[in-house]
Amino acid sequence: MYNYNDFLEKEKNGDRIMSLYSPREGYMRGNLFPELYDAYKNYKPFMLRANDEQSKMLLELSEISFASHELNLYLDLHPTDNSVIALFNDYRRKANQIMNEYENKFGPISIDSDSLNVTPFLWEEEAWPFEGGNK
Amino acid sequence: MWAYEKRLQYPVNIKNKDLRMAKILVTQYGGANGELAAALRYLNQRYTMPDNRGKALLTDIGTEELGRHRYHF
């Protein structure tokens, strides 16, 4: 049962959060910290399935960048936690790597991508996420 | 300043149109205490935070809130 006061007590005593979900489990629940996660009644998180290579790569990218963002928020409040900094950098590097591979195959995600080295301007050509692109 | 990434935070696959749900979502997003209002407050109040942690936290949370609206629509 999620109890924020317990969490704060642990923080004050210097016990850092030791347990984290894996990126995939965290992504399904929307929360990387088991101690802060409280399931809604008996709801089971939806199992996302990727059917083709594009979806699979995008899902992996979403999971790793989600995990890295959650650790970003944690580190804002605990800038001296070394093990989490190491984990954050690990996820960050992996996310960058997957993003580069995805962009080389399927077109740009960020405007700084190398895949924009073509004519016509690919940023505008590929479908936007709100129209069904990059699924 | 911000960077835009051409992808959704979580995949969307809408099979049925639900107008009532859409109306509820828009009030949650755009209403007086909605996410848009919250995001703008975070991003504008971070300048007066007394320490680094506050500035960093408000910046990052505000950015994430803005990024989320992409899957509301």
Backbone of each chain as ProteinMPNN parsed JSONL, in Angstrom:
{"seq_chain_A": "MYNYNDFLEKEKNGDRIMSLYSPREGYMRGNLFPELYDAYKNYKPFMLRANDEQSKMLLELSEISFASHELNLYLDLHPTDNSVIALFNDYRRKANQIMNEYENKFGPISIDSDSLNVTPFLWEEEAWPFEGGNK", "coords_chain_A": {"N_chain_A": [[0.851, -1.19, 0.0], [0.621, 2.126, -0.883], [2.468, 4.532, 0.763], [3.182, 7.638, 1.502], [4.384, 8.871, 3.655], [6.005, 6.943, 4.857], [7.883, 6.719, 2.887], [9.064, 9.262, 2.967], [10.206, 9.152, 5.512], [12.137, 7.198, 5.189], [13.803, 8.517, 3.44], [14.727, 10.601, 5.028], [16.285, 9.232, 6.855], [18.373, 8.577, 5.327], [18.26, 6.277, 3.841], [18.383, 5.246, 0.667], [16.236, 4.919, -2.206], [15.992, 1.653, -3.081], [14.848, -0.212, -4.725], [13.736, -0.559, -8.039], [11.48, -0.529, -10.799], [11.848, -2.449, -13.831], [12.574, -0.886, -17.025], [10.485, -1.637, -18.804], [8.418, -2.625, -17.137], [8.0, -0.393, -15.555], [7.13, 1.432, -17.465], [4.707, 0.365, -18.256], [3.21, 0.755, -15.985], [3.466, 3.391, -15.566], [5.165, 4.383, -13.702], [8.243, 4.406, -12.095], [8.955, 3.581, -9.618], [8.472, 1.186, -7.275], [7.731, 1.593, -4.639], [6.219, 3.827, -4.685], [4.043, 3.25, -6.096], [0.68, 2.585, -6.48], [-1.642, 0.27, -7.037], [-4.675, 0.477, -8.932], [-7.525, -0.639, -7.538], [-8.238, -3.795, -8.73], [-6.886, -3.554, -11.104], [-5.084, -4.577, -13.923], [-2.071, -3.704, -15.445], [-2.029, -2.707, -18.89], [-0.876, -4.908, -21.373], [1.413, -3.99, -23.611], [1.835, -4.667, -27.049], [4.171, -5.131, -29.623], [3.993, -5.28, -33.054], [5.379, -5.042, -35.481], [8.644, -4.24, -36.828], [9.116, -1.498, -36.635], [7.291, -0.634, -34.698], [8.222, -2.108, -32.56], [10.782, -1.105, -32.09], [10.166, 1.516, -31.516], [8.673, 1.214, -29.217], [10.584, 0.217, -27.46], [12.26, 2.43, -27.357], [10.507, 4.296, -26.2], [10.153, 3.144, -23.678], [12.749, 3.133, -22.526], [13.395, 5.844, -22.587], [11.406, 6.843, -20.992], [12.109, 5.675, -18.506], [14.545, 6.91, -18.114], [13.747, 9.548, -17.895], [12.191, 9.49, -15.549], [14.18, 8.923, -13.681], [15.62, 11.217, -13.991], [13.872, 13.107, -12.821], [13.952, 12.18, -10.202], [16.651, 12.541, -9.586], [16.82, 15.285, -9.622], [16.055, 15.995, -7.102], [17.799, 14.578, -5.539], [20.724, 15.117, -5.901], [23.138, 13.896, -5.318], [23.214, 11.19, -5.458], [24.938, 8.488, -6.204], [24.694, 5.894, -7.362], [22.282, 6.006, -8.678], [22.781, 8.011, -10.497], [24.596, 6.736, -12.139], [22.946, 4.749, -13.218], [21.043, 6.311, -14.508], [22.624, 7.502, -16.509], [23.292, 5.282, -17.951], [20.777, 4.48, -18.993], [20.211, 6.748, -20.44], [22.212, 6.803, -22.391], [21.615, 4.457, -23.742], [19.1, 5.105, -24.694], [19.683, 7.182, -26.457], [21.138, 5.795, -28.323], [19.281, 3.946, -29.353], [17.481, 5.754, -30.4], [18.978, 6.907, -32.458], [19.323, 4.691, -34.145], [16.669, 4.151, -34.805], [15.966, 6.521, -36.107], [17.615, 6.432, -38.336], [16.47, 4.386, -39.75], [13.689, 4.94, -39.972], [13.141, 7.609, -40.244], [12.995, 11.081, -39.066], [12.975, 11.809, -35.55], [13.724, 13.792, -33.872], [14.487, 17.217, -34.623], [17.123, 17.506, -34.912], [18.12, 15.326, -36.127], [20.195, 13.011, -38.003], [18.998, 11.887, -40.134], [17.826, 13.72, -41.691], [19.135, 14.451, -43.888], [18.306, 14.544, -46.531], [16.469, 15.13, -49.62], [13.041, 15.551, -50.469], [12.248, 17.776, -47.657], [12.365, 15.941, -44.889], [11.32, 16.16, -42.355], [8.905, 17.403, -42.53], [7.604, 15.797, -44.314], [7.061, 13.151, -43.402], [4.422, 11.415, -41.652], [2.654, 13.004, -38.965], [2.669, 12.52, -35.354], [0.117, 12.965, -34.34], [-1.44, 12.294, -36.428], [-1.254, 9.678, -36.767], [1.295, 8.869, -37.454], [4.596, 7.456, -36.761], [4.076, 5.23, -34.994]], "CA_chain_A": [[0.0, 0.0, 0.0], [1.456, 3.302, -1.049], [2.439, 5.4, 1.931], [4.196, 8.641, 1.228], [5.124, 9.205, 4.875], [7.094, 5.957, 4.977], [8.873, 7.091, 1.887], [9.802, 10.421, 3.47], [11.019, 8.716, 6.646], [13.318, 6.513, 4.664], [14.66, 9.533, 2.852], [15.407, 11.36, 6.083], [17.298, 8.39, 7.472], [19.48, 8.339, 4.407], [18.101, 5.073, 3.013], [17.937, 5.599, -0.668], [15.328, 3.954, -2.828], [16.829, 0.622, -3.651], [14.189, -1.036, -5.74], [13.141, 0.131, -9.174], [10.975, -1.423, -11.83], [12.583, -2.418, -15.096], [11.918, 0.11, -17.878], [9.214, -2.106, -19.366], [7.373, -2.672, -16.095], [7.711, 0.977, -15.164], [6.385, 2.085, -18.528], [3.32, -0.122, -18.244], [2.506, 1.299, -14.839], [3.624, 4.84, -15.525], [5.863, 4.759, -12.481], [9.421, 3.543, -12.021], [9.273, 3.306, -8.219], [7.441, 0.32, -6.694], [7.247, 2.088, -3.354], [5.299, 4.937, -4.884], [2.999, 2.816, -7.003], [-0.465, 1.997, -5.794], [-2.506, -0.196, -8.116], [-6.078, 0.854, -8.799], [-8.339, -1.841, -7.269], [-7.509, -4.951, -9.26], [-6.531, -3.262, -12.487], [-3.774, -5.06, -14.359], [-1.622, -2.807, -16.525], [-2.227, -3.235, -20.227], [0.365, -5.409, -21.974], [1.591, -3.485, -24.966], [2.522, -5.597, -27.94], [4.646, -4.516, -30.858], [3.85, -6.293, -34.088], [6.398, -4.979, -36.532], [9.929, -3.777, -36.336], [9.042, -0.091, -36.293], [6.627, -0.507, -33.395], [9.061, -2.691, -31.508], [11.871, -0.18, -31.79], [9.593, 2.709, -30.898], [8.287, 0.845, -27.858], [11.807, 0.155, -26.651], [12.694, 3.801, -27.166], [9.609, 4.927, -25.235], [10.392, 2.604, -22.334], [14.02, 3.573, -21.968], [13.417, 7.283, -22.322], [10.563, 7.038, -19.821], [12.891, 5.345, -17.31], [15.572, 7.92, -17.922], [13.085, 10.767, -17.43], [11.819, 9.316, -14.14], [15.384, 9.078, -12.88], [15.914, 12.644, -14.066], [13.098, 13.802, -11.798], [14.466, 11.76, -8.892], [17.967, 13.138, -9.353], [16.665, 16.711, -9.337], [15.933, 16.17, -5.669], [18.896, 13.892, -4.861], [21.801, 15.231, -6.893], [24.381, 13.242, -4.935], [23.03, 9.733, -5.381], [25.825, 8.014, -7.264], [24.26, 4.705, -8.109], [21.197, 6.391, -9.592], [23.383, 8.764, -11.602], [25.157, 5.754, -13.068], [21.835, 4.105, -13.925], [20.46, 7.313, -15.402], [23.47, 7.656, -17.689], [23.169, 4.052, -18.717], [19.53, 4.546, -19.762], [20.281, 7.877, -21.372], [23.042, 6.389, -23.524], [20.879, 3.465, -24.519], [17.999, 5.785, -25.387], [20.254, 7.895, -27.594], [21.542, 4.814, -29.323], [18.08, 3.421, -30.016], [16.89, 6.822, -31.182], [19.735, 7.029, -33.706], [19.002, 3.571, -35.035], [15.296, 4.336, -35.295], [15.913, 7.621, -37.068], [18.243, 6.031, -39.584], [15.586, 3.519, -40.525], [12.297, 5.348, -40.162], [12.904, 9.039, -40.355], [13.397, 11.867, -37.905], [12.153, 12.052, -34.376], [14.085, 15.137, -33.437], [14.893, 18.026, -35.758], [18.579, 17.426, -35.02], [18.493, 13.987, -36.579], [20.99, 12.882, -39.223], [18.211, 11.355, -41.241], [17.235, 14.824, -42.439], [20.082, 14.825, -44.913], [17.727, 14.147, -47.817], [15.475, 16.016, -50.23], [12.55, 16.775, -49.832], [12.457, 17.955, -46.236], [11.698, 14.783, -44.289], [10.632, 16.525, -41.111], [7.541, 17.771, -42.867], [7.007, 14.799, -45.177], [6.55, 11.987, -42.681], [3.191, 11.689, -40.919], [2.828, 13.481, -37.611], [2.12, 11.563, -34.392], [-1.319, 13.138, -34.131], [-2.157, 11.766, -37.579], [-1.004, 8.248, -36.912], [2.67, 8.536, -37.782], [5.463, 7.052, -35.65], [3.351, 4.409, -34.028]], "C_chain_A": [[0.878, 1.228, 0.0], [1.335, 4.218, 0.146], [3.552, 6.405, 1.813], [5.007, 8.984, 2.465], [6.266, 8.241, 5.131], [8.248, 6.335, 4.076], [9.722, 8.247, 2.387], [10.698, 10.059, 4.653], [12.305, 8.078, 6.176], [14.31, 7.513, 4.111], [15.453, 10.245, 3.928], [16.509, 10.531, 6.712], [18.42, 8.047, 6.526], [19.348, 7.041, 3.631], [17.621, 5.503, 1.647], [16.977, 4.54, -1.187], [16.176, 2.884, -3.483], [16.148, -0.102, -4.787], [13.558, -0.155, -6.801], [12.551, -0.91, -10.103], [11.933, -1.405, -13.015], [11.888, -1.39, -15.989], [10.571, -0.357, -18.403], [8.107, -2.105, -18.315], [6.99, -1.267, -15.669], [6.846, 1.675, -16.187], [4.933, 1.649, -18.524], [2.523, 0.481, -17.109], [2.573, 2.819, -14.797], [4.435, 5.314, -14.339], [7.055, 3.844, -12.3], [9.698, 3.061, -10.601], [8.178, 2.454, -7.581], [6.879, 0.868, -5.389], [6.264, 3.226, -3.495], [4.121, 4.54, -5.745], [1.888, 2.149, -6.218], [-1.441, 1.573, -6.877], [-3.947, 0.204, -7.859], [-6.919, -0.402, -8.694], [-7.612, -3.067, -7.821], [-7.201, -4.778, -10.735], [-5.156, -3.839, -12.815], [-3.308, -4.182, -15.513], [-1.712, -3.484, -17.882], [-0.905, -3.695, -20.816], [0.475, -4.905, -23.399], [2.303, -4.525, -25.807], [2.95, -4.878, -29.193], [4.654, -5.569, -31.94], [4.914, -6.235, -35.163], [7.636, -4.289, -35.995], [9.87, -2.323, -35.888], [8.414, 0.087, -34.913], [7.514, -1.01, -32.271], [10.156, -1.721, -31.095], [11.348, 1.041, -31.076], [9.199, 2.424, -29.46], [9.501, 0.814, -26.948], [12.316, 1.558, -26.346], [11.835, 4.488, -26.116], [9.913, 4.457, -23.821], [11.668, 3.16, -21.729], [14.014, 5.079, -21.706], [12.482, 7.633, -21.182], [11.36, 6.791, -18.545], [13.918, 6.434, -17.037], [14.948, 9.226, -17.429], [12.692, 10.664, -15.962], [13.047, 9.488, -13.243], [15.867, 10.517, -12.893], [15.174, 13.398, -12.967], [13.594, 13.438, -10.397], [15.782, 12.474, -8.581], [17.906, 14.641, -9.138], [16.627, 16.953, -7.838], [17.077, 15.515, -4.896], [20.128, 13.938, -5.752], [23.063, 14.466, -6.542], [24.268, 11.728, -4.903], [23.782, 9.047, -6.513], [25.299, 6.835, -8.061], [23.144, 5.069, -9.086], [21.742, 7.208, -10.752], [23.949, 7.803, -12.626], [24.047, 5.101, -13.889], [21.206, 5.059, -14.929], [21.287, 7.442, -16.672], [23.429, 6.438, -18.582], [21.918, 4.089, -19.598], [19.61, 5.635, -20.822], [21.061, 7.485, -22.617], [22.3, 5.401, -24.398], [19.762, 4.12, -25.313], [18.529, 6.53, -26.601], [20.598, 6.939, -28.717], [20.323, 4.291, -30.088], [17.447, 4.495, -30.886], [17.626, 6.984, -32.495], [19.401, 5.917, -34.674], [17.622, 3.734, -35.635], [15.254, 5.413, -36.364], [16.551, 7.246, -38.382], [17.309, 5.19, -40.428], [14.275, 4.183, -40.903], [12.078, 6.841, -40.213], [13.042, 9.743, -39.031], [12.402, 11.828, -36.762], [12.44, 13.457, -33.868], [14.611, 15.897, -34.642], [16.413, 17.994, -35.936], [19.05, 16.118, -35.632], [19.31, 13.998, -37.862], [20.175, 12.416, -40.403], [17.599, 12.459, -42.081], [18.112, 15.277, -43.592], [19.59, 14.441, -46.293], [16.805, 15.238, -48.33], [14.283, 15.172, -50.606], [12.675, 16.725, -48.306], [11.655, 16.923, -45.444], [10.925, 15.115, -43.029], [9.157, 16.777, -41.379], [6.825, 16.661, -43.622], [6.36, 13.648, -44.419], [5.33, 12.374, -41.861], [3.487, 12.117, -39.494], [2.202, 12.5, -36.621], [0.625, 11.726, -34.185], [-2.116, 12.743, -35.363], [-1.844, 10.304, -37.77], [0.41, 7.887, -37.274], [3.441, 8.11, -36.545], [4.705, 6.31, -34.571], [4.219, 3.253, -33.596]], "O_chain_A": [[1.791, 1.34, 0.818], [0.236, 4.638, 0.508], [4.724, 6.078, 2.0], [6.179, 9.345, 2.359], [7.349, 8.638, 5.56], [9.417, 6.277, 4.456], [10.946, 8.23, 2.255], [11.804, 10.583, 4.788], [13.395, 8.36, 6.673], [15.519, 7.369, 4.294], [16.655, 10.474, 3.798], [17.559, 11.066, 7.066], [19.329, 7.3, 6.887], [20.229, 6.717, 2.835], [16.538, 6.074, 1.518], [16.917, 3.421, -0.677], [16.995, 3.185, -4.351], [16.81, -0.559, -5.718], [12.93, 0.859, -6.499], [13.049, -2.032, -10.192], [12.722, -0.474, -13.182], [10.73, -1.05, -15.743], [9.617, 0.421, -18.448], [6.996, -1.641, -18.572], [5.816, -0.972, -15.446], [5.935, 2.423, -15.833], [4.033, 2.456, -18.757], [1.317, 0.699, -17.232], [1.814, 3.457, -14.067], [4.41, 6.496, -13.995], [6.905, 2.623, -12.346], [10.576, 2.224, -10.393], [7.068, 2.942, -7.366], [5.713, 0.648, -5.062], [5.554, 3.561, -2.547], [3.29, 5.379, -6.093], [2.129, 1.262, -5.399], [-2.011, 2.421, -7.564], [-4.391, 0.263, -6.713], [-7.021, -1.159, -9.66], [-6.483, -3.345, -7.417], [-7.249, -5.731, -11.512], [-4.189, -3.622, -12.086], [-4.062, -3.942, -16.455], [-1.496, -4.69, -18.002], [0.083, -2.962, -20.77], [-0.268, -5.33, -24.283], [3.243, -5.179, -25.355], [2.184, -4.103, -29.765], [5.251, -6.633, -31.773], [5.311, -7.269, -35.701], [7.666, -3.819, -34.857], [10.488, -1.947, -34.892], [8.912, 0.838, -34.075], [7.56, -0.435, -31.183], [10.426, -1.537, -29.908], [11.979, 1.553, -30.152], [9.363, 3.273, -28.584], [9.467, 1.311, -25.822], [12.746, 1.846, -25.229], [12.354, 5.18, -25.241], [9.932, 5.252, -22.881], [11.687, 3.6, -20.579], [14.569, 5.536, -20.707], [12.719, 8.608, -20.469], [11.305, 7.59, -17.61], [14.137, 6.831, -15.893], [15.558, 9.937, -16.63], [12.837, 11.627, -15.209], [12.972, 10.114, -12.185], [16.456, 10.987, -11.92], [15.761, 14.222, -12.266], [13.648, 14.291, -9.512], [15.999, 12.948, -7.466], [18.817, 15.222, -8.547], [17.103, 17.979, -7.353], [17.309, 15.847, -3.734], [20.536, 12.915, -6.301], [23.977, 14.382, -7.363], [25.149, 11.055, -4.368], [23.315, 9.029, -7.652], [25.439, 6.783, -9.283], [23.064, 4.515, -10.182], [21.233, 7.117, -11.869], [23.808, 8.013, -13.831], [24.184, 4.919, -15.099], [20.877, 4.673, -16.051], [20.743, 7.486, -17.776], [23.517, 6.539, -19.806], [21.975, 3.776, -20.787], [19.141, 5.466, -21.948], [20.656, 7.779, -23.742], [22.341, 5.481, -25.626], [19.501, 3.749, -26.457], [17.901, 6.517, -27.659], [20.382, 7.225, -29.894], [20.338, 4.206, -31.316], [16.939, 4.207, -31.97], [17.0, 7.177, -33.537], [19.216, 6.15, -35.869], [17.419, 3.489, -36.824], [14.601, 5.255, -37.395], [16.094, 7.681, -39.439], [17.334, 5.256, -41.657], [13.794, 4.016, -42.024], [10.934, 7.295, -40.224], [13.189, 9.103, -37.99], [11.186, 11.815, -36.954], [11.537, 14.203, -33.488], [15.125, 15.291, -35.582], [16.931, 18.403, -36.976], [20.247, 15.834, -35.653], [19.146, 14.879, -38.706], [20.609, 12.534, -41.549], [16.926, 12.182, -43.074], [17.885, 16.325, -44.196], [20.389, 14.049, -47.143], [16.409, 16.143, -47.595], [14.524, 14.057, -51.07], [13.156, 15.74, -47.747], [10.432, 17.014, -45.339], [9.973, 14.417, -42.679], [8.286, 16.422, -40.584], [5.597, 16.574, -43.59], [5.253, 13.221, -44.747], [5.208, 13.518, -41.422], [4.45, 11.653, -38.884], [1.311, 11.734, -36.987], [-0.071, 10.754, -33.89], [-3.344, 12.842, -35.357], [-2.137, 9.739, -38.824], [0.719, 6.701, -37.396], [3.011, 8.362, -35.419], [4.691, 6.7, -33.404], [3.795, 2.434, -32.78]]}, "seq_chain_B": "MWAYEKRLQYPVNIKNKDLRMAKILVTQYGGANGELAAALRYLNQRYTMPDNRGKALLTDIGTEELGRHRYHF", "coords_chain_B": {"N_chain_B": [[14.568, 26.958, -23.513], [12.785, 24.78, -25.782], [12.727, 21.325, -26.967], [11.272, 19.502, -29.601], [9.937, 16.311, -29.971], [9.208, 13.962, -32.423], [7.21, 12.012, -31.61], [4.876, 9.953, -29.751], [4.185, 9.955, -26.21], [3.046, 7.726, -25.173], [1.653, 4.872, -26.755], [-1.157, 5.278, -28.975], [-4.297, 4.048, -29.801], [-7.137, 4.381, -31.09], [-10.219, 2.941, -31.069], [-12.962, 3.28, -30.911], [-15.127, 6.093, -31.152], [-15.58, 8.38, -28.558], [-17.509, 10.668, -27.369], [-18.271, 11.789, -24.941], [-16.2, 11.077, -23.238], [-14.151, 12.413, -24.472], [-14.899, 15.052, -24.012], [-14.63, 15.154, -21.237], [-11.887, 14.712, -20.975], [-10.889, 17.016, -22.165], [-11.69, 19.001, -20.363], [-10.135, 18.23, -18.221], [-7.652, 18.691, -19.211], [-7.635, 21.393, -20.162], [-9.016, 22.949, -18.319], [-9.634, 25.076, -15.391], [-7.984, 24.123, -13.313], [-6.452, 22.55, -14.818], [-4.13, 20.453, -16.698], [-2.727, 21.968, -18.513], [-2.819, 24.542, -17.461], [-1.443, 24.044, -15.088], [1.066, 23.292, -16.081], [1.921, 25.684, -17.249], [2.077, 27.285, -14.995], [4.134, 25.988, -13.552], [6.263, 26.379, -15.297], [6.564, 29.105, -15.325], [6.982, 29.899, -12.745], [9.334, 28.911, -11.938], [11.477, 30.598, -12.01], [11.761, 32.036, -9.729], [12.493, 30.319, -7.748], [14.078, 29.366, -4.692], [16.282, 27.597, -4.573], [18.547, 25.404, -6.411], [17.426, 22.891, -6.76], [14.685, 23.258, -6.749], [14.338, 24.841, -9.042], [15.247, 23.132, -11.059], [13.51, 20.955, -10.773], [10.935, 22.06, -11.259], [11.274, 22.916, -13.879], [11.708, 20.456, -15.23], [9.391, 18.978, -14.66], [7.409, 20.664, -15.668], [8.088, 20.626, -18.388], [7.576, 17.96, -19.004], [4.799, 17.884, -18.57], [3.886, 19.554, -20.602], [4.655, 18.046, -22.785], [2.946, 15.936, -22.646], [0.487, 16.645, -23.685], [0.341, 15.963, -26.25], [-0.68, 13.394, -26.58], [-3.26, 13.669, -25.837], [-4.681, 14.621, -27.908]], "CA_chain_B": [[13.936, 26.652, -24.783], [12.332, 23.406, -25.791], [12.921, 20.485, -28.134], [10.079, 18.727, -29.933], [10.245, 15.002, -30.534], [8.059, 13.594, -33.231], [6.672, 10.724, -31.209], [3.968, 10.054, -28.617], [4.765, 9.435, -24.975], [2.474, 6.389, -24.995], [0.939, 4.645, -28.008], [-2.592, 5.546, -28.994], [-5.0, 3.291, -30.822], [-8.534, 4.63, -30.731], [-11.078, 2.122, -31.91], [-14.322, 3.83, -30.923], [-15.183, 7.495, -30.757], [-16.365, 8.544, -27.336], [-17.556, 12.12, -27.253], [-18.321, 12.187, -23.537], [-14.839, 10.941, -22.698], [-13.338, 13.484, -25.044], [-15.227, 16.287, -23.296], [-14.022, 15.079, -19.91], [-10.441, 14.877, -21.114], [-10.554, 18.408, -22.462], [-11.771, 19.812, -19.135], [-8.976, 17.909, -17.386], [-6.464, 19.293, -19.789], [-7.683, 22.833, -20.372], [-9.822, 23.655, -17.328], [-8.968, 26.018, -14.485], [-6.905, 23.421, -12.635], [-6.048, 21.525, -15.76], [-2.693, 20.218, -16.858], [-2.116, 23.072, -19.25], [-2.624, 25.629, -16.502], [-0.376, 23.646, -14.166], [2.357, 23.334, -16.776], [2.344, 27.071, -17.404], [2.492, 27.796, -13.679], [5.468, 25.457, -13.224], [7.317, 26.934, -16.129], [6.767, 30.514, -15.08], [7.35, 30.177, -11.363], [10.628, 28.337, -11.594], [12.523, 31.619, -11.975], [11.907, 32.615, -8.395], [12.764, 29.275, -6.764], [15.261, 29.75, -3.92], [17.482, 26.771, -4.757], [18.67, 24.713, -7.694], [16.555, 21.727, -6.867], [13.353, 23.729, -7.135], [14.351, 25.288, -10.433], [15.374, 21.972, -11.939], [12.321, 20.117, -10.702], [9.82, 22.706, -11.951], [11.542, 22.884, -15.319], [11.513, 19.129, -15.801], [7.99, 18.561, -14.579], [6.662, 21.484, -16.623], [8.353, 20.11, -19.729], [6.855, 16.701, -19.192], [3.37, 18.165, -18.676], [3.619, 20.061, -21.944], [4.823, 16.971, -23.748], [1.854, 14.973, -22.563], [-0.761, 17.005, -24.368], [0.326, 15.385, -27.581], [-1.53, 12.229, -26.751], [-4.663, 13.972, -25.577], [-5.337, 14.858, -29.183]], "C_chain_B": [[13.659, 25.153, -24.887], [12.646, 22.664, -27.079], [11.643, 19.687, -28.357], [10.51, 17.387, -30.506], [9.003, 14.462, -31.206], [7.596, 12.189, -32.879], [5.761, 10.936, -30.008], [4.633, 9.482, -27.378], [4.277, 8.001, -24.731], [1.624, 6.112, -26.219], [-0.562, 4.825, -27.886], [-3.219, 4.73, -30.102], [-6.48, 3.376, -30.516], [-9.438, 3.855, -31.654], [-12.483, 2.701, -32.007], [-14.282, 5.288, -30.515], [-16.069, 7.604, -29.524], [-16.401, 10.013, -27.012], [-17.571, 12.566, -25.794], [-16.939, 12.134, -22.911], [-13.972, 12.068, -23.201], [-13.621, 14.793, -24.322], [-14.595, 16.295, -21.917], [-12.524, 15.334, -19.996], [-10.079, 16.333, -21.357], [-10.685, 19.273, -21.212], [-10.577, 19.515, -18.225], [-7.73, 18.59, -17.9], [-6.517, 20.811, -19.745], [-8.409, 23.624, -19.304], [-8.98, 24.492, -16.38], [-7.801, 25.362, -13.744], [-6.347, 22.327, -13.514], [-4.544, 21.456, -15.921], [-2.011, 21.356, -17.588], [-1.822, 24.225, -18.299], [-1.47, 25.308, -15.55], [0.982, 23.762, -14.832], [2.847, 24.769, -16.9], [2.776, 27.672, -16.07], [3.893, 27.301, -13.343], [6.541, 26.208, -13.986], [7.543, 28.41, -15.867], [7.188, 30.843, -13.665], [8.712, 29.626, -11.001], [11.707, 29.383, -11.442], [12.77, 32.155, -10.581], [12.147, 31.552, -7.332], [14.054, 29.585, -6.019], [16.489, 28.868, -4.141], [17.426, 26.028, -6.076], [17.688, 23.59, -7.863], [15.162, 22.149, -7.32], [13.307, 24.131, -8.591], [14.372, 24.098, -11.374], [14.084, 21.168, -11.963], [11.163, 20.742, -11.462], [10.029, 22.7, -13.453], [11.201, 21.522, -15.9], [10.061, 18.69, -15.755], [7.14, 19.364, -15.555], [6.848, 21.003, -18.046], [7.572, 18.838, -19.987], [5.359, 16.95, -19.347], [3.012, 18.681, -20.058], [3.688, 18.954, -22.968], [3.655, 16.022, -23.756], [0.663, 15.36, -23.4], [-0.829, 16.376, -25.746], [-0.534, 14.138, -27.668], [-2.947, 12.453, -26.313], [-5.41, 14.157, -26.897], [-4.81, 13.878, -30.196]], "O_chain_B": [[14.242, 24.357, -24.152], [12.81, 23.268, -28.139], [11.007, 19.248, -27.399], [11.342, 17.327, -31.412], [7.904, 14.493, -30.653], [7.587, 11.292, -33.722], [5.848, 11.956, -29.325], [5.525, 8.637, -27.469], [4.992, 7.176, -24.163], [0.933, 7.012, -26.695], [-1.157, 4.563, -26.84], [-2.721, 4.724, -31.228], [-7.021, 2.553, -29.778], [-9.44, 4.07, -32.866], [-13.12, 2.624, -33.057], [-13.505, 5.679, -29.643], [-17.146, 7.013, -29.449], [-15.45, 10.558, -26.451], [-16.97, 13.581, -25.44], [-16.551, 13.023, -22.153], [-13.157, 12.618, -22.461], [-12.701, 15.564, -24.047], [-14.081, 17.321, -21.473], [-11.962, 16.078, -19.192], [-9.087, 16.83, -20.824], [-9.884, 20.186, -21.011], [-10.065, 20.405, -17.546], [-6.866, 19.011, -17.131], [-5.55, 21.452, -19.336], [-8.425, 24.853, -19.361], [-7.765, 24.603, -16.544], [-6.75, 25.979, -13.57], [-5.838, 21.314, -13.033], [-3.793, 22.264, -15.375], [-0.853, 21.673, -17.317], [-0.739, 24.808, -18.319], [-0.637, 26.162, -15.245], [1.935, 24.264, -14.237], [4.026, 25.052, -16.688], [3.716, 28.465, -16.012], [4.742, 28.076, -12.904], [7.565, 26.616, -13.438], [8.623, 28.922, -16.163], [7.694, 31.934, -13.401], [9.198, 29.839, -9.89], [12.741, 29.123, -10.826], [13.85, 32.665, -10.282], [12.023, 31.835, -6.141], [15.029, 30.02, -6.633], [17.616, 29.317, -3.928], [16.407, 26.02, -6.765], [17.173, 23.352, -8.956], [14.539, 21.495, -8.156], [12.356, 23.807, -9.301], [13.627, 24.046, -12.353], [13.617, 20.751, -13.023], [10.479, 20.059, -12.223], [9.084, 22.504, -14.217], [10.509, 21.418, -16.913], [9.559, 18.094, -16.708], [6.249, 18.812, -16.201], [5.897, 20.971, -18.827], [6.98, 18.66, -21.052], [4.711, 16.3, -20.167], [1.984, 18.312, -20.626], [2.891, 18.912, -23.906], [3.394, 15.366, -24.764], [-0.113, 14.49, -23.795], [-1.901, 16.263, -26.341], [-1.073, 13.846, -28.736], [-3.771, 11.542, -26.396], [-6.607, 13.887, -26.993], [-5.232, 13.9, -31.353]]}, "name": "protein", "num_of_chains": 2, "seq": "MYNYNDFLEKEKNGDRIMSLYSPREGYMRGNLFPELYDAYKNYKPFMLRANDEQSKMLLELSEISFASHELNLYLDLHPTDNSVIALFNDYRRKANQIMNEYENKFGPISIDSDSLNVTPFLWEEEAWPFEGGNKMWAYEKRLQYPVNIKNKDLRMAKILVTQYGGANGELAAALRYLNQRYTMPDNRGKALLTDIGTEELGRHRYHF"}
